[in-house]
Amino acid sequence: MERRVPLLSSPLAFSLFDPAAGQGLRQLAELGLALVLSTLIGAERAVQQKSAGLRTHTLVGVGSALFMEVSQHGFNSVLGMDGVSFDPSRVAAQIVSGIGFIGGGLIFVRRDAVRGLTTAATVWLTCAIGMACGGGLPLLAFSATACHFLVVRGYPWLTRRVPALGTERRSGLHLAYRVGSSVLTRVLEECTSRGFRVVELRGGSADWEPGRVRTGTMAVRMEIEGASDVPELVAVLAELDGVLDVASLAAAPDE
């Protein structure tokens, strides 16, 4: 009777699953850690509905970890041969350069506003976290992941309370109000008191979506710039006497 050799005890299995060659449980655990941490960051970005979400961040993290594993263990078979020298840091350096192509594709300019910088920086950080996992530095990887959540979730809370720390952004407002009630003056005062600058104001008795402005009313479009909370401003303006309707075209912060 022919005797079958178990797969794990066969020479092929041992050649594939070889800790000394960088293909052991430790390397699999490092890839798994990169998967978990990059998934956490990607899930947070997906919840915020950013252009780079769960899949992008996860693949960046796992791919960076794999490149680090290859950098450390992928050339063991040729090391020691005559005339062969290898600098393992070269692969890591190329990861940092290569991730710039992904980050650059997430950044775009609309008029005078730059969008996507924070998302690009998050992809860059996820790459670094994956490299830390692949390089056998789990504590640094955990710490960097915690720093990500501190910055993207905690700093907005801080900038809402200290507007001077926030990044100014341009937003649009549509406003409909009764003519002759000094509403526009009070609206402008409210905007400036909350840290916004009115950079453009266009008015006229135009159509107001989803309908037509009634007689005796005015519709204007305002372009404002500031670091304060636009939805909060809209809520305050809507409560002013004489304001018929107000809608925000506020662009999302640079995330």
Secondary structure, 3 states (H helix, E strand, C coil): CCCCCCHHHCHHHHHHCCHHHCCCHHHHHHHHHHHHHHHHHHHHHHHCCCCCCHHHHHHHHHHHHHHHHHHHHCCCCCCCCCCCCCCCHHHHHHHHHHHHHHHHHHCEEECCEEECHHHHHHHHHHHHHHHHHHCCCHHHHHHHHHHHHHHHHHHHHHHHHCHHHCCCEEEEEEEEEECCCCHHHHHHHHHHHCCCEEEEEEEECCEECCEECCCCEEEEEEEEEECCCHHHHHHHHHCCCCEEEEEECCCCCCC
